Amino acid sequence: MSDAVIHRRTVTVINDQGLHFRPCQLIALAAQQHPGTVVLRRGTTQADAKSLLELLTLAAERGTDLELEATGPEANVVVDKVCELFSNGFHVPPSS
Amino acid sequence: MKLCDFVVPGAIVPELPAGNKETAIRAMVASLQKAGSIKAEDEENIVAAILKREELGSTGIGRGVAVPHTKHGSTDKLIAAIALAKEGVDFASLDGEPVYIVFLLVSPPDRPGDHLRGLENISRHLRNDHFCKFLRQSKTSEDIWELLTEADNNEL
């Protein structure tokens, strides 16, 4: 039954350098742990959050709001993990 | 932003000499220097910065492609070199496969938006199988430039 539940949350890019290579890599690694789907949307652009290549096409600068959506068993867990990455600025120094 | 807006025509290397990740990066930064896009005195520093970035995690993104990059004050606009490695280079990519196409980016530290748009542009085209296939088949700088132009015009 939990498979049918869609977990949605709005996340905001707060780090200075935006959603560059390293943050996208961290999101993809977190999403790949989840057996169901994980999607990030910026307006009409949608990215499979398990794909680094797709995440990079979001080109999300600081201040951008994105819709995070996950389905499948314990989708709330992956949503929490990805939200934490956004809220702590991806734990990466700005120069990387 | 289009590929031809930031790829430096004189910094296209259609065939990298056999080597490794570091020699590939050195050859590409040297091509940017020879093309006049970066100063000779900054060359070594840029190579070091890109190698340091690679230590944080490989920029080999799968599909036989790597996107090594750094932000550096030697340029006031986003610039890129492109190289092909017919034999493949071990970039310690996430998928464990060798790299045949390398996009190397240098962007000014104070323009994060341009850096993101450059990555977006490259990633969008790399999702196109035709683009990757035709790029790997290219033999000359002119072939590659023509392909970039066609990609920019959505002609692939």
gemmi code that builds the backbone of each chain (N, CA, C; Angstrom):
import gemmi

chains = {
    "A": [
        ("MET", (0.830, -1.199, 0.000), (0.000, 0.000, 0.000), (0.864, 1.249, 0.000)),
        ("SER", (2.009, 1.173, 0.752), (2.864, 2.352, 0.822), (3.464, 2.703, -0.540)),
        ("ASP", (3.513, 1.685, -1.474), (4.073, 1.940, -2.807), (3.284, 3.014, -3.554)),
        ("ALA", (1.979, 3.048, -3.259), (1.122, 3.961, -4.009), (1.205, 5.389, -3.478)),
        ("VAL", (1.798, 5.555, -2.299), (1.840, 6.883, -1.691), (2.970, 7.701, -2.319)),
        ("ILE", (2.635, 8.904, -2.709), (3.654, 9.798, -3.265), (4.069, 10.790, -2.184)),
        ("HIS", (5.351, 10.842, -1.915), (5.853, 11.807, -0.941), (6.413, 13.007, -1.690)),
        ("ARG", (5.886, 14.189, -1.361), (6.310, 15.405, -2.063), (6.792, 16.438, -1.068)),
        ("ARG", (7.808, 17.177, -1.474), (8.243, 18.300, -0.647), (8.920, 19.339, -1.539)),
        ("THR", (8.848, 20.572, -1.137), (9.565, 21.612, -1.880), (10.916, 21.821, -1.215)),
        ("VAL", (11.973, 21.801, -2.027), (13.317, 22.040, -1.490), (13.867, 23.313, -2.143)),
        ("THR", (14.718, 24.015, -1.397), (15.299, 25.260, -1.911), (16.816, 25.136, -1.935)),
        ("VAL", (17.397, 25.584, -3.034), (18.857, 25.590, -3.160), (19.396, 26.758, -2.332)),
        ("ILE", (20.158, 26.452, -1.274), (20.634, 27.550, -0.409), (22.142, 27.783, -0.531)),
        ("ASN", (22.845, 26.849, -1.168), (24.308, 27.054, -1.264), (24.647, 28.024, -2.396)),
        ("ASP", (25.727, 28.787, -2.206), (26.099, 29.866, -3.131), (26.275, 29.399, -4.574)),
        ("GLN", (26.848, 28.230, -4.737), (27.221, 27.794, -6.090), (26.100, 27.048, -6.814)),
        ("GLY", (24.970, 26.863, -6.136), (23.846, 26.204, -6.792), (24.052, 24.700, -6.942)),
        ("LEU", (23.193, 24.109, -7.792), (23.206, 22.649, -7.963), (24.250, 22.271, -9.006)),
        ("HIS", (25.514, 22.394, -8.598), (26.599, 22.062, -9.530), (26.913, 20.577, -9.433)),
        ("PHE", (28.049, 20.191, -9.974), (28.352, 18.771, -10.159), (28.297, 17.970, -8.855)),
        ("ARG", (28.993, 18.449, -7.845), (29.113, 17.679, -6.592), (27.772, 17.511, -5.874)),
        ("PRO", (26.980, 18.576, -5.706), (25.654, 18.384, -5.116), (24.803, 17.385, -5.901)),
        ("CYS", (24.867, 17.462, -7.237), (24.080, 16.519, -8.045), (24.541, 15.088, -7.794)),
        ("GLN", (25.856, 14.921, -7.642), (26.408, 13.595, -7.366), (25.877, 13.063, -6.020)),
        ("LEU", (25.838, 13.941, -5.017), (25.364, 13.524, -3.690), (23.868, 13.168, -3.712)),
        ("ILE", (23.088, 13.946, -4.457), (21.658, 13.646, -4.582), (21.473, 12.293, -5.274)),
        ("ALA", (22.211, 12.089, -6.369), (22.080, 10.838, -7.130), (22.448, 9.635, -6.255)),
        ("LEU", (23.520, 9.778, -5.482), (23.941, 8.667, -4.617), (22.862, 8.340, -3.581)),
        ("ALA", (22.241, 9.372, -3.010), (21.166, 9.159, -2.028), (19.951, 8.522, -2.696)),
        ("ALA", (19.591, 9.033, -3.875), (18.392, 8.542, -4.570), (18.571, 7.091, -5.021)),
        ("GLN", (19.797, 6.751, -5.394), (20.054, 5.388, -5.884), (19.883, 4.322, -4.787)),
        ("GLN", (19.886, 4.756, -3.525), (19.669, 3.806, -2.424), (18.202, 3.396, -2.327)),
        ("HIS", (17.345, 4.174, -2.986), (15.907, 3.965, -2.846), (15.381, 3.118, -4.014)),
        ("PRO", (14.594, 2.074, -3.704), (14.138, 1.203, -4.789), (13.067, 1.830, -5.692)),
        ("GLY", (12.341, 2.801, -5.182), (11.279, 3.423, -5.985), (11.801, 4.603, -6.793)),
        ("THR", (10.854, 5.403, -7.322), (11.253, 6.548, -8.134), (11.545, 7.770, -7.254)),
        ("VAL", (12.497, 8.571, -7.689), (12.789, 9.855, -7.034), (12.972, 10.882, -8.154)),
        ("VAL", (12.179, 11.931, -8.084), (12.175, 12.921, -9.153), (12.353, 14.316, -8.566)),
        ("LEU", (13.102, 15.163, -9.275), (13.183, 16.587, -8.918), (12.668, 17.396, -10.101)),
        ("ARG", (11.821, 18.385, -9.808), (11.257, 19.201, -10.882), (11.564, 20.669, -10.665)),
        ("ARG", (11.937, 21.297, -11.783), (12.070, 22.753, -11.781), (11.165, 23.267, -12.882)),
        ("GLY", (10.020, 23.782, -12.511), (9.036, 24.187, -13.524), (8.654, 22.978, -14.354)),
        ("THR", (8.841, 23.082, -15.661), (8.465, 21.973, -16.542), (9.617, 21.003, -16.778)),
        ("THR", (10.790, 21.315, -16.222), (11.939, 20.417, -16.391), (11.951, 19.393, -15.274)),
        ("GLN", (11.982, 18.135, -15.667), (11.950, 17.055, -14.684), (13.223, 16.218, -14.798)),
        ("ALA", (13.800, 15.846, -13.655), (15.012, 15.024, -13.660), (14.820, 13.800, -12.786)),
        ("ASP", (15.221, 12.648, -13.309), (15.325, 11.435, -12.494), (16.473, 11.689, -11.522)),
        ("ALA", (16.162, 11.712, -10.228), (17.186, 12.092, -9.245), (18.268, 11.024, -9.087)),
        ("LYS", (18.092, 9.873, -9.723), (19.139, 8.849, -9.682), (20.178, 9.074, -10.774)),
        ("SER", (19.884, 9.996, -11.701), (20.767, 10.243, -12.835), (21.493, 11.578, -12.685)),
        ("LEU", (22.802, 11.505, -12.545), (23.617, 12.723, -12.446), (23.420, 13.610, -13.671)),
        ("LEU", (23.412, 12.974, -14.834), (23.266, 13.713, -16.090), (21.945, 14.493, -16.118)),
        ("GLU", (20.869, 13.858, -15.657), (19.573, 14.541, -15.659), (19.528, 15.660, -14.616)),
        ("LEU", (20.114, 15.407, -13.451), (20.109, 16.442, -12.399), (20.844, 17.698, -12.871)),
        ("LEU", (21.924, 17.493, -13.623), (22.703, 18.650, -14.094), (21.903, 19.529, -15.056)),
        ("THR", (20.891, 18.939, -15.698), (20.094, 19.747, -16.632), (19.144, 20.713, -15.908)),
        ("LEU", (19.037, 20.603, -14.586), (18.154, 21.519, -13.844), (18.769, 22.919, -13.728)),
        ("ALA", (20.118, 22.988, -13.757), (20.825, 24.282, -13.677), (20.232, 25.192, -12.597)),
        ("ALA", (20.052, 24.634, -11.401), (19.361, 25.379, -10.347), (20.334, 26.244, -9.548)),
        ("GLU", (20.132, 27.552, -9.639), (20.979, 28.499, -8.904), (20.468, 28.655, -7.475)),
        ("ARG", (21.268, 29.313, -6.676), (20.859, 29.616, -5.296), (19.502, 30.331, -5.299)),
        ("GLY", (18.647, 29.875, -4.406), (17.329, 30.503, -4.306), (16.239, 29.800, -5.094)),
        ("THR", (16.643, 28.827, -5.930), (15.654, 28.116, -6.747), (14.874, 27.110, -5.907)),
        ("ASP", (13.558, 27.105, -6.080), (12.720, 26.084, -5.447), (12.521, 24.913, -6.411)),
        ("LEU", (12.641, 23.713, -5.885), (12.439, 22.505, -6.689), (11.416, 21.621, -5.989)),
        ("GLU", (10.649, 20.887, -6.780), (9.698, 19.932, -6.214), (10.349, 18.565, -6.168)),
        ("LEU", (10.413, 17.994, -4.985), (10.974, 16.659, -4.803), (9.819, 15.683, -4.630)),
        ("GLU", (9.883, 14.574, -5.354), (8.784, 13.608, -5.294), (9.353, 12.193, -5.307)),
        ("ALA", (8.910, 11.360, -4.383), (9.391, 9.983, -4.338), (8.225, 9.031, -4.127)),
        ("THR", (8.320, 7.864, -4.733), (7.319, 6.815, -4.534), (8.034, 5.529, -4.143)),
        ("GLY", (7.250, 4.554, -3.709), (7.829, 3.266, -3.350), (7.919, 3.096, -1.846)),
        ("PRO", (8.378, 1.916, -1.421), (8.435, 1.644, 0.007), (9.360, 2.606, 0.745)),
        ("GLU", (8.892, 3.114, 1.845), (9.663, 4.042, 2.685), (10.205, 5.240, 1.897)),
        ("ALA", (9.367, 5.744, 1.007), (9.780, 6.895, 0.194), (10.067, 8.111, 1.072)),
        ("ASN", (9.429, 8.146, 2.243), (9.674, 9.273, 3.158), (11.140, 9.330, 3.592)),
        ("VAL", (11.801, 8.151, 3.630), (13.195, 8.113, 4.065), (14.096, 8.825, 3.045)),
        ("VAL", (13.893, 8.519, 1.778), (14.739, 9.153, 0.758), (14.417, 10.648, 0.645)),
        ("VAL", (13.150, 10.994, 0.841), (12.779, 12.416, 0.813), (13.502, 13.158, 1.946)),
        ("ASP", (13.494, 12.545, 3.134), (14.205, 13.165, 4.268), (15.694, 13.332, 3.971)),
        ("LYS", (16.304, 12.270, 3.376), (17.741, 12.325, 3.094), (18.084, 13.432, 2.093)),
        ("VAL", (17.290, 13.513, 1.019), (17.573, 14.522, -0.016), (17.314, 15.928, 0.544)),
        ("CYS", (16.249, 16.067, 1.341), (15.954, 17.372, 1.958), (17.107, 17.819, 2.861)),
        ("GLU", (17.680, 16.866, 3.575), (18.786, 17.204, 4.474), (19.988, 17.712, 3.679)),
        ("LEU", (20.242, 17.072, 2.530), (21.355, 17.531, 1.677), (21.154, 18.987, 1.272)),
        ("PHE", (19.919, 19.317, 0.860), (19.631, 20.701, 0.452), (19.785, 21.652, 1.640)),
        ("SER", (19.226, 21.236, 2.799), (19.190, 22.171, 3.925), (20.560, 22.407, 4.547)),
        ("ASN", (21.491, 21.462, 4.355), (22.830, 21.721, 4.909), (23.817, 22.201, 3.843)),
        ("GLY", (23.295, 22.566, 2.682), (24.163, 23.116, 1.637), (25.098, 22.083, 1.037)),
        ("PHE", (24.732, 20.810, 1.162), (25.457, 19.688, 0.544), (26.825, 19.404, 1.165)),
        ("HIS", (27.082, 19.975, 2.327), (28.337, 19.679, 3.045), (29.575, 19.933, 2.200)),
        ("VAL", (29.470, 20.771, 1.187), (30.652, 20.947, 0.335), (31.154, 22.385, 0.395)),
        ("PRO", (32.487, 22.555, 0.340), (33.009, 23.915, 0.314), (32.604, 24.598, -0.983)),
        ("PRO", (32.420, 25.910, -0.967), (31.925, 26.610, -2.148), (32.823, 26.480, -3.368)),
        ("SER", (34.109, 26.193, -3.178), (35.016, 26.158, -4.330), (34.948, 24.857, -5.106)),
        ("SER", (34.255, 23.847, -4.586), (34.260, 22.554, -5.272), (33.154, 22.461, -6.296)),
    ],
    "B": [
        ("MET", (22.268, 29.891, -23.498), (23.694, 29.611, -23.739), (23.849, 28.412, -24.676)),
        ("LYS", (24.742, 28.547, -25.656), (24.988, 27.462, -26.611), (26.404, 26.935, -26.448)),
        ("LEU", (26.634, 25.721, -26.943), (27.978, 25.129, -26.847), (29.015, 26.046, -27.488)),
        ("CYS", (28.674, 26.585, -28.656), (29.643, 27.413, -29.392), (29.900, 28.751, -28.688)),
        ("ASP", (29.107, 29.077, -27.659), (29.345, 30.301, -26.893), (30.521, 30.132, -25.938)),
        ("PHE", (30.792, 28.899, -25.497), (31.850, 28.740, -24.501), (32.934, 27.728, -24.864)),
        ("VAL", (32.691, 26.867, -25.841), (33.777, 25.988, -26.306), (34.725, 26.840, -27.142)),
        ("VAL", (36.021, 26.755, -26.832), (37.032, 27.547, -27.544), (37.440, 26.773, -28.803)),
        ("PRO", (37.202, 27.341, -30.001), (37.475, 26.585, -31.237), (38.921, 26.071, -31.318)),
        ("GLY", (39.860, 26.869, -30.793), (41.269, 26.461, -30.838), (41.638, 25.459, -29.745)),
        ("ALA", (40.686, 25.091, -28.904), (40.972, 24.161, -27.809), (40.171, 22.863, -27.986)),
        ("ILE", (40.105, 22.433, -29.237), (39.465, 21.144, -29.537), (40.582, 20.166, -29.897)),
        ("VAL", (40.658, 19.076, -29.155), (41.736, 18.092, -29.353), (41.087, 16.813, -29.892)),
        ("PRO", (41.135, 16.589, -31.222), (40.405, 15.452, -31.787), (40.985, 14.090, -31.416)),
        ("GLU", (42.248, 14.066, -31.050), (42.810, 12.793, -30.599), (43.858, 13.024, -29.520)),
        ("LEU", (43.488, 12.687, -28.305), (44.442, 12.812, -27.198), (45.515, 11.746, -27.338)),
        ("PRO", (46.782, 12.091, -27.043), (47.805, 11.049, -27.018), (47.468, 10.036, -25.920)),
        ("ALA", (47.889, 8.778, -26.103), (47.624, 7.762, -25.087), (48.149, 8.248, -23.741)),
        ("GLY", (47.427, 7.995, -22.680), (47.878, 8.469, -21.371), (46.838, 8.206, -20.322)),
        ("ASN", (46.862, 9.044, -19.271), (45.933, 8.856, -18.159), (45.134, 10.129, -17.917)),
        ("LYS", (44.408, 10.139, -16.820), (43.570, 11.290, -16.506), (44.399, 12.578, -16.455)),
        ("GLU", (45.529, 12.520, -15.768), (46.331, 13.734, -15.613), (46.888, 14.225, -16.949)),
        ("THR", (47.379, 13.316, -17.782), (47.940, 13.769, -19.067), (46.828, 14.337, -19.953)),
        ("ALA", (45.629, 13.759, -19.852), (44.504, 14.280, -20.631), (44.180, 15.707, -20.189)),
        ("ILE", (44.098, 15.917, -18.872), (43.778, 17.244, -18.346), (44.882, 18.243, -18.722)),
        ("ARG", (46.128, 17.827, -18.613), (47.255, 18.718, -18.978), (47.178, 19.136, -20.444)),
        ("ALA", (46.891, 18.165, -21.312), (46.833, 18.464, -22.750), (45.705, 19.447, -23.052)),
        ("MET", (44.591, 19.298, -22.351), (43.445, 20.165, -22.626), (43.668, 21.581, -22.088)),
        ("VAL", (44.255, 21.698, -20.906), (44.547, 23.033, -20.367), (45.594, 23.714, -21.265)),
        ("ALA", (46.569, 22.922, -21.755), (47.579, 23.481, -22.668), (46.913, 24.005, -23.939)),
        ("SER", (45.872, 23.306, -24.406), (45.189, 23.764, -25.626), (44.468, 25.088, -25.374)),
        ("LEU", (43.933, 25.274, -24.176), (43.298, 26.561, -23.841), (44.334, 27.679, -23.800)),
        ("GLN", (45.515, 27.326, -23.294), (46.596, 28.328, -23.221), (47.066, 28.705, -24.628)),
        ("LYS", (47.265, 27.695, -25.480), (47.729, 27.954, -26.855), (46.699, 28.761, -27.636)),
        ("ALA", (45.431, 28.550, -27.292), (44.360, 29.293, -27.982), (44.236, 30.722, -27.455)),
        ("GLY", (45.006, 31.039, -26.411), (44.988, 32.403, -25.868), (43.873, 32.649, -24.867)),
        ("SER", (43.214, 31.593, -24.405), (42.088, 31.775, -23.473), (42.529, 31.872, -22.028)),
        ("ILE", (43.709, 31.309, -21.720), (44.285, 31.484, -20.382), (45.755, 31.861, -20.525)),
        ("LYS", (46.283, 32.495, -19.488), (47.687, 32.933, -19.551), (48.615, 31.755, -19.249)),
        ("ALA", (49.814, 31.800, -19.860), (50.792, 30.727, -19.661), (51.126, 30.562, -18.178)),
        ("GLU", (51.214, 31.695, -17.467), (51.610, 31.596, -16.052), (50.519, 30.971, -15.170)),
        ("ASP", (49.294, 30.909, -15.686), (48.198, 30.304, -14.904), (48.001, 28.818, -15.210)),
        ("GLU", (48.663, 28.337, -16.256), (48.386, 26.980, -16.760), (48.565, 25.906, -15.674)),
        ("GLU", (49.718, 25.931, -15.011), (50.016, 24.888, -14.020), (49.031, 24.958, -12.842)),
        ("ASN", (48.709, 26.174, -12.468), (47.788, 26.381, -11.357), (46.383, 25.842, -11.674)),
        ("ILE", (45.968, 26.020, -12.913), (44.646, 25.525, -13.333), (44.643, 23.993, -13.375)),
        ("VAL", (45.735, 23.414, -13.904), (45.851, 21.947, -13.916), (45.750, 21.419, -12.483)),
        ("ALA", (46.480, 22.054, -11.565), (46.483, 21.604, -10.165), (45.085, 21.702, -9.555)),
        ("ALA", (44.373, 22.789, -9.869), (43.027, 22.984, -9.308), (42.060, 21.911, -9.836)),
        ("ILE", (42.188, 21.583, -11.117), (41.297, 20.566, -11.702), (41.609, 19.188, -11.108)),
        ("LEU", (42.901, 18.890, -10.945), (43.278, 17.596, -10.355), (42.801, 17.504, -8.903)),
        ("LYS", (42.889, 18.623, -8.200), (42.424, 18.647, -6.803), (40.913, 18.391, -6.750)),
        ("ARG", (40.190, 18.992, -7.680), (38.741, 18.771, -7.756), (38.433, 17.291, -8.026)),
        ("GLU", (39.231, 16.667, -8.867), (39.005, 15.249, -9.177), (39.183, 14.375, -7.935)),
        ("GLU", (40.038, 14.836, -7.012), (40.255, 14.058, -5.781), (38.991, 13.993, -4.929)),
        ("LEU", (38.119, 14.993, -5.055), (36.863, 15.007, -4.281), (35.876, 13.958, -4.796)),
        ("GLY", (36.084, 13.560, -6.039), (35.165, 12.612, -6.679), (35.334, 12.771, -8.173)),
        ("SER", (35.399, 11.651, -8.874), (35.627, 11.722, -10.318), (34.503, 12.475, -11.021)),
        ("THR", (34.875, 13.203, -12.062), (33.867, 13.860, -12.893), (33.527, 12.998, -14.111)),
        ("GLY", (33.965, 11.731, -14.071), (33.517, 10.780, -15.085), (32.056, 10.466, -14.800)),
        ("ILE", (31.164, 10.834, -15.735), (29.725, 10.768, -15.423), (29.026, 9.599, -16.103)),
        ("GLY", (29.796, 8.678, -16.666), (29.177, 7.573, -17.383), (28.998, 7.924, -18.844)),
        ("ARG", (28.499, 6.979, -19.629), (28.325, 7.135, -21.080), (29.655, 7.455, -21.783)),
        ("GLY", (30.793, 7.122, -21.115), (32.099, 7.357, -21.732), (32.513, 8.816, -21.736)),
        ("VAL", (31.943, 9.590, -20.788), (32.178, 11.038, -20.775), (32.688, 11.499, -19.408)),
        ("ALA", (33.608, 12.461, -19.420), (34.031, 13.121, -18.184), (33.961, 14.632, -18.375)),
        ("VAL", (33.689, 15.338, -17.273), (33.592, 16.800, -17.316), (34.461, 17.403, -16.210)),
        ("PRO", (35.794, 17.277, -16.324), (36.655, 17.911, -15.310), (36.478, 19.428, -15.359)),
        ("HIS", (36.559, 20.075, -14.190), (36.298, 21.521, -14.187), (36.889, 22.189, -12.961)),
        ("THR", (37.011, 23.482, -13.059), (37.389, 24.285, -11.898), (36.896, 25.706, -12.093)),
        ("LYS", (36.818, 26.414, -10.985), (36.573, 27.855, -11.062), (37.920, 28.519, -10.845)),
        ("HIS", (38.249, 29.506, -11.659), (39.573, 30.105, -11.566), (39.527, 31.564, -12.027)),
        ("GLY", (40.237, 32.394, -11.302), (40.209, 33.826, -11.586), (40.927, 34.241, -12.870)),
        ("SER", (41.558, 33.298, -13.553), (42.307, 33.655, -14.771), (41.395, 33.930, -15.951)),
        ("THR", (40.135, 33.597, -15.830), (39.218, 33.874, -16.932), (38.033, 34.703, -16.427)),
        ("ASP", (37.525, 35.585, -17.276), (36.369, 36.385, -16.866), (35.079, 35.881, -17.504)),
        ("LYS", (35.204, 34.734, -18.219), (33.991, 34.109, -18.762), (34.187, 32.600, -18.816)),
        ("LEU", (33.075, 31.880, -18.907), (33.146, 30.420, -18.984), (33.837, 30.014, -20.283)),
        ("ILE", (34.834, 29.116, -20.164), (35.506, 28.585, -21.357), (35.602, 27.063, -21.237)),
        ("ALA", (35.646, 26.405, -22.389), (35.730, 24.936, -22.368), (36.617, 24.425, -23.483)),
        ("ALA", (37.290, 23.315, -23.200), (38.028, 22.558, -24.213), (37.320, 21.217, -24.376)),
        ("ILE", (37.431, 20.643, -25.563), (36.864, 19.307, -25.805), (37.979, 18.411, -26.325)),
        ("ALA", (38.017, 17.174, -25.849), (38.997, 16.227, -26.376), (38.362, 14.856, -26.538)),
        ("LEU", (38.876, 14.121, -27.530), (38.450, 12.742, -27.746), (39.625, 11.816, -27.481)),
        ("ALA", (39.352, 10.690, -26.843), (40.395, 9.692, -26.585), (39.928, 8.382, -27.216)),
        ("LYS", (40.477, 8.090, -28.375), (40.000, 6.914, -29.128), (40.182, 5.619, -28.338)),
        ("GLU", (41.267, 5.560, -27.564), (41.562, 4.330, -26.813), (40.890, 4.325, -25.432)),
        ("GLY", (40.350, 5.445, -25.050), (39.719, 5.544, -23.738), (40.732, 5.877, -22.654)),
        ("VAL", (40.278, 6.659, -21.677), (41.125, 7.049, -20.545), (40.432, 6.583, -19.265)),
        ("ASP", (41.223, 6.060, -18.334), (40.655, 5.659, -17.047), (40.453, 6.919, -16.192)),
        ("PHE", (39.192, 7.303, -16.005), (38.869, 8.502, -15.233), (38.303, 8.148, -13.871)),
        ("ALA", (38.387, 6.853, -13.512), (37.764, 6.371, -12.269), (36.281, 6.754, -12.239)),
        ("SER", (35.622, 6.581, -13.395), (34.211, 6.961, -13.520), (33.322, 6.131, -12.618)),
        ("LEU", (32.142, 6.686, -12.329), (31.196, 5.996, -11.445), (30.822, 4.614, -11.983)),
        ("ASP", (30.716, 4.505, -13.311), (30.320, 3.215, -13.891), (31.513, 2.316, -14.190)),
        ("GLY", (32.729, 2.774, -13.866), (33.925, 1.948, -14.054), (34.401, 1.846, -15.493)),
        ("GLU", (33.701, 2.497, -16.423), (34.059, 2.407, -17.840), (35.054, 3.501, -18.226)),
        ("PRO", (35.878, 3.238, -19.274), (36.800, 4.287, -19.716), (36.063, 5.483, -20.325)),
        ("VAL", (36.783, 6.580, -20.427), (36.209, 7.818, -20.956), (36.749, 8.077, -22.370)),
        ("TYR", (35.841, 8.412, -23.282), (36.224, 8.670, -24.668), (36.010, 10.133, -25.063)),
        ("ILE", (35.167, 10.827, -24.288), (34.856, 12.235, -24.578), (35.115, 13.038, -23.299)),
        ("VAL", (35.902, 14.114, -23.423), (36.170, 14.951, -22.248), (35.799, 16.402, -22.552)),
        ("PHE", (34.942, 16.973, -21.713), (34.663, 18.414, -21.738), (35.363, 18.999, -20.519)),
        ("LEU", (36.273, 19.930, -20.708), (36.980, 20.556, -19.570), (36.527, 22.003, -19.458)),
        ("LEU", (36.018, 22.354, -18.280), (35.451, 23.696, -18.077), (36.279, 24.517, -17.098)),
        ("VAL", (36.493, 25.778, -17.435), (37.081, 26.728, -16.485), (36.135, 27.918, -16.426)),
        ("SER", (35.685, 28.248, -15.210), (34.751, 29.370, -15.102), (35.203, 30.342, -14.026)),
        ("PRO", (34.836, 31.608, -14.176), (35.224, 32.599, -13.169), (34.507, 32.327, -11.842)),
        ("PRO", (35.193, 32.535, -10.722), (34.609, 32.200, -9.411), (33.316, 32.956, -9.097)),
        ("ASP", (33.171, 34.147, -9.673), (32.020, 34.979, -9.298), (30.829, 34.824, -10.256)),
        ("ARG", (30.849, 33.792, -11.101), (29.732, 33.601, -12.043), (29.172, 32.184, -11.943)),
        ("PRO", (28.666, 31.786, -10.756), (28.189, 30.397, -10.603), (27.069, 30.040, -11.577)),
        ("GLY", (26.273, 31.031, -11.961), (25.158, 30.762, -12.878), (25.658, 30.308, -14.240)),
        ("ASP", (26.733, 30.940, -14.735), (27.291, 30.554, -16.030), (27.832, 29.134, -15.976)),
        ("HIS", (28.485, 28.803, -14.862), (29.018, 27.451, -14.684), (27.877, 26.420, -14.742)),
        ("LEU", (26.766, 26.721, -14.042), (25.611, 25.809, -14.034), (25.009, 25.678, -15.429)),
        ("ARG", (24.917, 26.803, -16.143), (24.320, 26.752, -17.485), (25.228, 25.997, -18.457)),
        ("GLY", (26.543, 26.098, -18.258), (27.476, 25.324, -19.079), (27.304, 23.833, -18.836)),
        ("LEU", (27.228, 23.448, -17.568), (27.006, 22.038, -17.225), (25.661, 21.547, -17.764)),
        ("GLU", (24.651, 22.411, -17.658), (23.304, 22.057, -18.139), (23.338, 21.798, -19.645)),
        ("ASN", (24.017, 22.695, -20.346), (24.093, 22.600, -21.802), (24.783, 21.303, -22.238)),
        ("ILE", (25.927, 21.035, -21.626), (26.683, 19.825, -21.973), (25.855, 18.577, -21.635)),
        ("SER", (25.265, 18.545, -20.439), (24.495, 17.377, -20.004), (23.305, 17.117, -20.923)),
        ("ARG", (22.638, 18.206, -21.317), (21.464, 18.061, -22.189), (21.850, 17.395, -23.512)),
        ("HIS", (22.971, 17.823, -24.085), (23.388, 17.230, -25.361), (23.907, 15.803, -25.176)),
        ("LEU", (24.547, 15.548, -24.042), (25.090, 14.205, -23.811), (23.989, 13.165, -23.631)),
        ("ARG", (22.773, 13.623, -23.321), (21.651, 12.685, -23.217), (21.192, 12.216, -24.594)),
        ("ASN", (21.645, 12.920, -25.624), (21.280, 12.578, -27.000), (22.291, 11.557, -27.545)),
        ("ASP", (21.808, 10.336, -27.790), (22.702, 9.271, -28.268), (23.397, 9.644, -29.573)),
        ("HIS", (22.672, 10.360, -30.452), (23.270, 10.750, -31.737), (24.465, 11.670, -31.509)),
        ("PHE", (24.313, 12.595, -30.565), (25.390, 13.546, -30.283), (26.650, 12.793, -29.822)),
        ("CYS", (26.481, 11.875, -28.868), (27.633, 11.125, -28.349), (28.272, 10.290, -29.449)),
        ("LYS", (27.431, 9.634, -30.243), (27.942, 8.749, -31.306), (28.709, 9.553, -32.357)),
        ("PHE", (28.114, 10.643, -32.829), (28.765, 11.440, -33.874), (30.031, 12.112, -33.334)),
        ("LEU", (29.984, 12.514, -32.062), (31.169, 13.150, -31.482), (32.336, 12.157, -31.449)),
        ("ARG", (32.055, 10.948, -31.009), (33.126, 9.931, -30.937), (33.657, 9.574, -32.317)),
        ("GLN", (32.820, 9.740, -33.332), (33.255, 9.399, -34.693), (34.022, 10.540, -35.355)),
        ("SER", (34.015, 11.714, -34.743), (34.650, 12.882, -35.363), (36.163, 12.696, -35.433)),
        ("LYS", (36.749, 13.161, -36.559), (38.193, 12.966, -36.769), (38.990, 14.268, -36.649)),
        ("THR", (38.352, 15.381, -36.907), (39.085, 16.656, -36.923), (38.379, 17.697, -36.055)),
        ("SER", (39.113, 18.755, -35.741), (38.519, 19.865, -34.973), (37.338, 20.470, -35.718)),
        ("GLU", (37.500, 20.532, -37.058), (36.437, 21.115, -37.884), (35.168, 20.264, -37.801)),
        ("ASP", (35.336, 18.934, -37.835), (34.180, 18.025, -37.702), (33.455, 18.284, -36.384)),
        ("ILE", (34.260, 18.426, -35.330), (33.676, 18.593, -33.986), (32.953, 19.928, -33.893)),
        ("TRP", (33.568, 20.985, -34.432), (32.932, 22.307, -34.394), (31.606, 22.291, -35.152)),
        ("GLU", (31.607, 21.603, -36.295), (30.387, 21.511, -37.100), (29.291, 20.772, -36.310)),
        ("LEU", (29.695, 19.709, -35.611), (28.741, 18.948, -34.804), (28.164, 19.803, -33.668)),
        ("LEU", (29.026, 20.590, -33.034), (28.559, 21.471, -31.949), (27.540, 22.471, -32.485)),
        ("THR", (27.829, 22.990, -33.679), (26.917, 23.950, -34.301), (25.567, 23.301, -34.580)),
        ("GLU", (25.618, 22.071, -35.110), (24.367, 21.353, -35.401), (23.597, 21.072, -34.110)),
        ("ALA", (24.326, 20.710, -33.053), (23.663, 20.440, -31.767), (23.011, 21.722, -31.241)),
        ("ASP", (23.732, 22.841, -31.352), (23.184, 24.123, -30.900), (21.897, 24.480, -31.648)),
        ("ASN", (21.850, 24.079, -32.927), (20.686, 24.403, -33.751), (19.625, 23.295, -33.730)),
        ("ASN", (19.794, 22.340, -32.802), (18.868, 21.196, -32.682), (18.695, 20.460, -34.004)),
        ("GLU", (19.811, 20.239, -34.694), (19.744, 19.564, -35.990), (20.167, 18.102, -35.909)),
        ("LEU", (20.335, 17.570, -34.702), (20.770, 16.167, -34.586), (19.576, 15.250, -34.348)),
    ],
}
model = gemmi.Model(1)
for chain_id, residues in chains.items():
    chain = gemmi.Chain(chain_id)
    for i, (resn, *xyz) in enumerate(residues, 1):
        res = gemmi.Residue()
        res.name, res.seqid = resn, gemmi.SeqId(i, " ")
        for name, pos in zip(("N", "CA", "C"), xyz):
            atom = gemmi.Atom()
            atom.name, atom.element = name, gemmi.Element(name[0])
            atom.pos, atom.b_iso = gemmi.Position(*pos), 0.0
            res.add_atom(atom)
        chain.add_residue(res)
    model.add_chain(chain)
structure = gemmi.Structure()
structure.add_model(model)
structure.setup_entities()
